[in-house]
Amino acid sequence: MHSAMITTATTPTIDINLDHATDALDSLDAELRQSIHLAFYSGFSTNQVANLLGVSVETAETRLSNGLVSLREALASAA
């Protein structure tokens, strides 16, 4: 397996897209941002996210769903 190294010198668009993604994530309400971070950056399951945040699984699912919708909207408007 070969790994490819991406450099900013050859792919400035990736930097811009990452900036947009970071800005979009930062624009979320704290509860949504925290849920997204735990699930997608830290790799916790929805049940684990709920347990860590002290909320029901349904609440964690709602926060993740709402957070993803908000991220999509923010990224679409930044494009």
C-alpha positions in Angstrom: 0.0 0.0 0.0 1.4 3.4 -1.0 0.4 6.5 0.8 0.2 9.9 -0.9 1.4 13.0 0.7 -0.8 16.1 0.0 1.1 19.4 0.2 -0.3 22.9 0.3 2.0 23.8 -2.6 0.2 21.5 -4.9 -3.4 21.6 -3.5 -4.4 25.0 -2.3 -8.1 24.1 -2.8 -7.9 21.6 0.0 -6.7 24.3 2.4 -9.6 26.5 1.4 -12.1 23.6 1.8 -10.6 22.7 5.2 -10.9 26.3 6.3 -14.6 26.3 5.2 -15.2 23.0 7.1 -13.5 24.4 10.2 -15.5 27.6 10.0 -18.7 25.7 9.5 -18.0 23.5 12.5 -17.1 26.5 14.6 -20.4 28.1 13.7 -22.5 25.4 15.2 -24.1 25.7 18.6 -21.9 24.2 21.4 -24.2 21.2 21.9 -24.2 20.3 18.2 -20.5 21.0 17.8 -19.6 18.8 20.8 -21.8 15.9 19.6 -20.3 16.1 16.1 -16.8 16.2 17.5 -17.3 13.2 19.8 -19.0 11.1 17.1 -16.9 11.9 14.0 -13.6 13.1 15.3 -13.3 11.0 18.4 -15.1 8.0 17.0 -17.6 7.4 19.7 -20.9 5.6 19.0 -24.2 7.4 19.4 -24.8 5.5 22.7 -21.4 6.6 23.9 -22.0 10.2 22.9 -25.2 10.1 24.8 -23.5 8.7 27.9 -20.6 11.2 27.8 -23.0 14.1 27.4 -25.5 12.8 30.0 -28.4 12.9 27.6 -30.7 10.3 26.1 -29.7 8.4 23.0 -32.6 10.1 21.2 -31.2 13.5 22.2 -27.7 12.5 21.0 -29.2 11.3 17.7 -31.2 14.6 17.2 -28.1 16.7 18.0 -26.0 14.7 15.5 -28.7 14.9 12.8 -29.2 18.6 13.3 -25.5 19.2 13.4 -25.0 17.5 10.1 -27.8 19.4 8.5 -26.3 22.7 9.8 -22.9 21.7 8.5 -24.2 20.9 5.1 -26.0 24.2 4.9 -23.0 26.2 6.1 -20.7 24.4 3.6 -23.2 24.9 0.7 -23.3 28.6 1.4 -19.5 28.8 1.6 -19.1 27.1 -1.8 
